[in-house]
Amino acid sequence: MTLSPGLPVPHATLYLCRHGETALNRENVLQGSGVDAPLNAVGRAQARQLGERFREVHLDWLVSSELRGDYQAALEGGESPAHAVERVAPALGDILAKATDQAQIAVVIHGRLLRIILAYLIEGSLDYMGSYQHRNTCVNVIQVYKRSALTEDEIDRLWHDRVYPTGATWAPRPHAPTADHLAGPLRDYLFIPSALDCLAHLESGPNSTEVTVNVT
């Protein structure tokens, strides 16, 4: 993604990542609701390479899900997408509200929740979540802008420059969704994807020949 010249600098860059592979991923078993498998050998190699991906990035926030914690039910299969949003959106809004300008925020979560968040923040509807791929340790880069700092023309230009998921089956919309669907502090922001489901760290890392990427 190449942004048009003259546009404001993002308030923050949000890196939404999926965890490394587990044995249950290979068996197409949803994790969560008490099912919390450790990374397998492939997943550990993927995680190391994901770490290398961020070696030169100064992260201001690093957030990870914890299946055994209070948000267990929201992660995989235990709740509806709408209920998961109700749990996660306030926490994300709080992070963005506290973040300094041009903050770098990495969030490592599980696949289903990743799809939910991407569809919710970017598209304004959970109906789009099925189009977002979420391969293990994929990186989704979201530029976060303060809506109050943008004109309507700038919002449209940013939306026009966005990238779309590989699995998108809908025609590009000419205008960005309003913030009406967002909860609380998230309404103050516009979310523009600059990279989706990126696995460049697995393709170019020192152990890339040893890693088999599982798409489930």
Steps between C-alpha positions, in 0.01 A plus 500: 500500500633845403317789660422812302734792574393771737294284733533521880731267689317213676439533872612138540593188309318188612657161426241226539669159498386142532679258732730224372377158396378242751426133451130581527529750213615214277196301609263793436397513867382838627689608809355672802224418745749287694695377195840669513772307313868598508690586183641202315850495346380684189320756713810566710706556184230732368498693827878548487473636148213726599725635775767570239238686295464749785868522597538842337158628608481702819182365655328722754238234584508122476169330579422129490190296571498254787254218453500407865430857607182700534461537121514126428144474374542794261789344309380190322156357462366576849319819406330656204709749298285785630561402862873464432503857367328621817784356705797598284403842359521690833850366569623595154339842525671554834841413353455741207382777733813460714740459208733783407502627142655260246487216753583148383259244646525123446216266596538121480169315509314193375369459149126541546539807717742644244235473229241655727719800583605561138143494371375715788768770488548527125177403329253608764317166490564149626348372176844545342698284745490190278703675230801559723765229490694444820796268450723421796722797600354715223545875548221746420616861500231756577567874488291676764402864442320745723179586319503851650826572316361398159277673250235296319715517186801362689288217640388408149858514368625274777214257440573497127866408569421211735576135426235228487514140626585235243166334563293814448191430292345846512553802276710779656280758667563864400479632855625386838240380751399750763608455860145429615565125528801544728479494878615772737845650434540302177258741335778759504709301252513392138662161430676458165670168413840528328585126508286193563588137580869575436745210543815659359686414822447128432606527138823688567606391850808288569290190573241555229576170325414315819157654544181361352220755515161362593204702372237371748 
